[in-house]
Amino acid sequence: MTNVNKLKDIPCFCVPANHPMFTEYFNKQSYPHSLSPDPRTTYPPHQTSHHHQEQLNHAVEENQLRRLGDEDQKNTATIINTAVNQICTRDRLMANGSNFRKWN
């Protein structure tokens, strides 16, 4: 890498000292990355009442859908349990498969 002070000695590379290449390089901040803001002093943007109401409506809808889903699961389990309880003992398939012929 060539030293900046030796550039004037290179005949094909005579660039004036106030050339943008030099001024931009030497005027850069010493920290290339911007510092993140302090989270203790940073506040979320102010929400309008309309936006707040939309959030509440969305939460209510989610809650209603969840309750409907829970109710559907409960009803399905009840129906299945009722159907299983109505099967007579003599009609059940035995674990060893000895009464499989009745099922054919």
N, C-alpha and C positions, 0 to 999 in steps of 0.2 A: 504494500500500500504506500502510495506516495504522500509525503508530508505536504500540507497545504502551503507551507513557506517555500517549498522547492518548486511549486508549479510555475513560477515566473521563469525558472531556468529551462523549462521544457518549451521549445519554440512553437510547437503545434498546439500548445495548451495555454494560451495567454488569455485569461479571463479576468476582467476587472473585478476589483474587490467588492463592488456594490452590485454584482450580478445576482439575480434572484436565487441562483443555485446556492450561493454562499449565505445570503441574508436569510433565506428560509431555514437553512441548516443550523446556523448559529443562533437564530432567534427562537428556535423550538424550546418548549418547556423541558426542564430536566426530567420531568415525569411524563412519559408518553401516555400513560393510562390515566384517565380521569378518576378522581376519587369518588367512591360511592357516597351518597348523602347519608348523613347520620340518621338512623331509623328512629331515634328518640325525638328528633325535631321534624321529621317528615310525617305529614298527616295525609290520610287518604282524601281524594277529591270529594267535595261536598256533594251529597246525593240529593237530588230533587225529590219532592214528595211523590211525584209521579213514578219515579224509578223505585222508590221505597215501596209504594203500593203494588207495583208489578212484582217485586220480590215476595211480598206477603201473599199475593194471589197465587204465585207459583208454589210457594210452600204449602198453602192450603190445598191446592190441587194434588200435589204429591201425597199429602197426608190422606186425602180422600181416596186416591187410587190405591194406596197401601192398605187402607182399611177394607176396601172392596175386595182386594186380593186375599186378605186374611179371611174374610167372610166366605169367599168362594172356596178356599182350601178347607175351611171348617165344614161347609155344606157337603163338599165332595167326600171328605172322610166319613161324615155321618151316613151318607148314602151307601158307600162301600161297606161300612160296618153293618148296616141294616141288611144289605143283601147277603153278606157272609153269615149273619146270624139266622137267616131264614133257610139256609141249606140244612137239610136233615142229616143226622149223623150217618144214617144208612146210605146216603147219597154221596158222601165224601169219598174221595180217592184215598186209599190207604197208602202209607209211606212205602210199604214193600211192594205195592202194585198188585196185590193179590185180587183185588176187585176191579181190575182194569177192564175185564170182559164186559162188565155192565156199562162201561163208558163207550164201547164201540157201537 
